Amino acid sequence: MKFITKEPINKGWSGDKKYCVTDENGTRYLLRVSDIAQHDKKLSEFNMMKQVASLGVPMCQPIEFGTCEDGVYSIQSWIDGEDAEQALPSYSDTEQYVYGVQAGRILKKIHSIPAPATNANGVAIEDWEIRFNRKMDLKIKKYGECPIKYENGQAFIDYINENRHLLKDRPQVYQHGDYHIGNMMIDRGGQLHVIDFNRNDYGDPWEEFNRIVWCA
């Protein structure tokens, strides 16, 4: 591909450099560039995006992956529309509800991809109960070391400890990893699209809702 224009996109929290690029035919694309050290991670992300796209998920379609100088790049289809986070407040409650249902159906498709038995290095995927208990232990430890305390904080810790058994035998699936309206767009035809899979992972499908605090 040969591009004749390149405009930087200064949005989002990822370390990727993002650009809106235009080819000789006037077609726009999303170009993402990452450090070469991220090669394996970004290749895996790109391949998983292809798998998600094959399910009919409305998203930036992965087109090309490669290396350039001291970085790796991916080219994706361009979504002509507006950020859902900015657009939704101007919609009626009914319209917002409809988009919420769409978002749920999209997420269900994403979660239809099961976690593999082993990772790219052939090591078995860690059991969710072990993995999430370790994560909770670390959070509780950091809270204990923090000088700022919530008045009834211990009640939350007790609740967590009393319900750890619910982590046993939980399924693990492919996760978008950062699923909230800040990573969604609405195109000119009104279709909701999911963007930014750079935090993708595997885990309990319920964990995907931990981003609800950003947009509830």
C-alpha positions as CSV (number, residue, x, y, z in Angstrom):
1,M,0.0,0.0,0.0
2,K,1.1,3.5,-0.7
3,F,-0.3,6.4,1.4
4,I,-0.4,10.0,0.3
5,T,-1.6,11.6,3.6
6,K,-1.0,10.7,7.2
7,E,-2.7,12.5,10.1
8,P,-1.8,11.6,13.7
9,I,-4.6,10.5,16.1
10,N,-4.0,11.8,19.6
11,K,-6.7,9.8,21.4
12,G,-6.6,6.7,23.7
13,W,-4.3,5.4,26.4
14,S,-2.3,2.8,24.4
15,G,1.4,3.3,23.7
16,D,0.7,2.8,20.0
17,K,1.2,5.6,17.5
18,K,-2.0,5.9,15.5
19,Y,-2.7,7.6,12.2
20,C,-5.5,8.2,9.8
21,V,-3.8,7.4,6.4
22,T,-5.2,7.8,2.9
23,D,-4.2,5.9,-0.2
24,E,-4.0,6.9,-3.8
25,N,-7.6,6.0,-4.3
26,G,-8.8,8.2,-1.5
27,T,-9.6,5.3,0.8
28,R,-8.8,5.9,4.5
29,Y,-7.3,3.4,6.9
30,L,-6.2,3.2,10.5
31,L,-2.4,2.8,10.9
32,R,-1.1,1.6,14.3
33,V,2.7,1.5,14.9
34,S,4.3,-0.1,18.0
35,D,7.8,-0.7,19.2
36,I,9.6,-3.7,17.7
37,A,9.8,-5.3,21.1
38,Q,6.0,-5.7,21.0
39,H,6.2,-7.8,17.8
40,D,4.9,-11.1,19.2
41,K,2.2,-9.5,21.3
42,K,1.0,-7.3,18.4
43,L,1.1,-10.2,16.0
44,S,-1.1,-12.3,18.4
45,E,-3.4,-9.3,18.8
46,F,-3.7,-9.0,15.0
47,N,-4.4,-12.7,14.5
48,M,-7.1,-12.7,17.3
49,M,-8.7,-9.6,15.7
50,K,-9.0,-11.6,12.4
51,Q,-10.7,-14.4,14.3
52,V,-13.1,-12.0,16.0
53,A,-13.9,-10.2,12.7
54,S,-14.7,-13.6,11.1
55,L,-17.6,-13.9,13.6
56,G,-19.2,-10.8,12.1
57,V,-18.3,-8.4,14.9
58,P,-18.5,-4.8,13.7
59,M,-15.0,-3.5,14.2
60,C,-11.9,-2.1,12.5
61,Q,-11.1,-4.9,10.1
62,P,-7.5,-6.1,10.3
63,I,-5.9,-5.9,6.8
64,E,-2.1,-6.0,7.0
65,F,0.6,-6.6,9.6
66,G,4.4,-6.1,9.2
67,T,7.6,-4.5,10.4
68,C,8.9,-1.0,9.6
69,E,12.3,0.3,10.6
70,D,12.4,-0.2,14.4
71,G,8.7,-0.9,14.8
72,V,5.7,-3.1,13.9
73,Y,2.6,-1.9,12.2
74,S,-1.0,-3.0,11.5
75,I,-3.3,-1.5,8.9
76,Q,-7.0,-1.7,9.7
77,S,-10.2,-0.4,8.0
78,W,-11.3,3.1,8.9
79,I,-14.6,3.6,10.7
80,D,-16.3,6.8,9.4
81,G,-18.3,8.0,12.4
82,E,-18.1,9.5,15.9
83,D,-16.9,8.3,19.3
84,A,-19.8,6.6,21.2
85,E,-18.7,8.3,24.4
86,Q,-19.3,11.7,22.9
87,A,-22.4,10.7,20.8
88,L,-24.5,8.7,23.3
89,P,-25.3,11.5,25.8
90,S,-27.3,13.3,23.0
91,Y,-29.4,10.2,22.3
92,S,-32.7,9.4,23.9
93,D,-32.9,6.8,26.7
94,T,-34.5,4.3,24.3
95,E,-31.7,4.8,21.8
96,Q,-29.0,4.4,24.4
97,Y,-30.7,1.2,25.6
98,V,-30.7,-0.2,22.1
99,Y,-27.0,0.4,21.7
100,G,-26.5,-1.2,25.1
101,V,-28.2,-4.3,23.8
102,Q,-26.1,-4.2,20.7
103,A,-22.9,-3.9,22.8
104,G,-24.0,-7.0,24.9
105,R,-24.6,-9.1,21.7
106,I,-21.2,-8.1,20.3
107,L,-19.5,-9.0,23.6
108,K,-21.3,-12.4,23.6
109,K,-19.8,-13.1,20.1
110,I,-16.3,-12.1,21.3
111,H,-16.7,-14.4,24.3
112,S,-17.7,-17.3,22.1
113,I,-13.9,-17.8,21.5
114,P,-12.7,-20.2,24.2
115,A,-9.3,-19.8,25.9
116,P,-6.7,-22.2,24.5
117,A,-5.3,-25.0,26.6
118,T,-1.8,-23.5,26.4
119,N,-0.2,-20.2,25.6
120,A,2.1,-19.4,22.6
121,N,5.0,-20.9,24.5
122,G,3.2,-24.2,25.1
123,V,2.6,-23.5,28.8
124,A,-0.8,-24.5,30.2
125,I,-3.2,-21.6,30.8
126,E,-3.3,-20.9,34.5
127,D,-6.5,-21.9,36.3
128,W,-8.8,-18.9,36.9
129,E,-9.2,-19.5,40.6
130,I,-5.5,-19.4,41.2
131,R,-4.9,-16.4,38.9
132,F,-7.7,-14.2,40.2
133,N,-7.1,-15.0,43.9
134,R,-3.5,-13.8,43.4
135,K,-4.8,-10.6,41.8
136,M,-7.2,-10.0,44.7
137,D,-4.4,-10.7,47.3
138,L,-2.2,-8.1,45.7
139,K,-5.0,-5.5,45.6
140,I,-5.9,-6.2,49.3
141,K,-2.2,-6.0,50.2
142,K,-1.8,-2.6,48.5
143,Y,-5.0,-1.3,50.2
144,G,-3.5,-2.4,53.5
145,E,-0.3,-0.5,52.8
146,C,-2.2,2.7,51.7
147,P,-2.5,5.4,54.3
148,I,-5.9,6.4,53.0
149,K,-8.7,4.1,54.2
150,Y,-12.4,3.9,53.6
151,E,-14.4,3.9,56.8
152,N,-16.1,0.6,56.1
153,G,-13.4,-0.9,54.0
154,Q,-13.1,-4.1,56.0
155,A,-16.6,-5.0,55.0
156,F,-15.6,-5.2,51.4
157,I,-12.5,-7.3,52.2
158,D,-14.7,-9.7,54.3
159,Y,-17.2,-10.0,51.4
160,I,-14.4,-10.8,49.0
161,N,-12.9,-13.4,51.3
162,E,-16.3,-15.1,52.0
163,N,-17.0,-15.5,48.3
164,R,-13.6,-16.7,46.9
165,H,-15.2,-20.1,46.4
166,L,-17.2,-18.7,43.5
167,L,-14.0,-18.6,41.4
168,K,-13.7,-22.4,41.3
169,D,-14.2,-24.0,37.9
170,R,-15.0,-20.7,36.1
171,P,-14.6,-20.8,32.3
172,Q,-12.0,-18.7,30.5
173,V,-12.7,-17.0,27.1
174,Y,-11.2,-14.5,24.8
175,Q,-11.6,-10.9,26.2
176,H,-11.6,-7.6,24.5
177,G,-9.9,-6.4,27.7
178,D,-11.1,-2.8,27.8
179,Y,-14.8,-3.0,26.9
180,H,-16.6,0.3,27.5
181,I,-18.0,3.1,25.4
182,G,-14.6,4.9,25.2
183,N,-13.6,2.0,22.9
184,M,-16.7,2.1,20.7
185,M,-17.8,4.1,17.7
186,I,-21.0,4.8,15.9
187,D,-20.7,4.9,12.1
188,R,-22.7,7.2,9.8
189,G,-25.3,4.5,9.4
190,G,-25.9,4.2,13.1
191,Q,-24.0,0.9,13.6
192,L,-22.0,0.4,16.8
193,H,-18.4,-0.7,16.3
194,V,-15.8,-2.0,18.8
195,I,-12.2,-0.6,18.6
196,D,-8.9,-0.9,20.3
197,F,-8.1,-4.6,21.1
198,N,-4.7,-3.8,22.5
199,R,-5.6,-5.0,26.0
200,N,-7.0,-8.3,24.8
201,D,-6.6,-11.3,27.0
202,Y,-8.2,-14.5,28.2
203,G,-10.2,-14.9,31.4
204,D,-13.6,-15.2,33.1
205,P,-16.2,-13.5,30.9
206,W,-17.6,-11.7,33.9
207,E,-14.3,-9.9,34.4
208,E,-15.0,-7.9,31.2
209,F,-17.6,-5.9,33.2
210,N,-15.0,-4.4,35.5
211,R,-14.9,-1.4,33.1
212,I,-18.5,-0.5,33.8
213,V,-17.4,2.2,36.3
214,W,-16.2,4.2,33.4
215,C,-19.6,4.6,31.7
216,A,-22.4,3.5,34.0
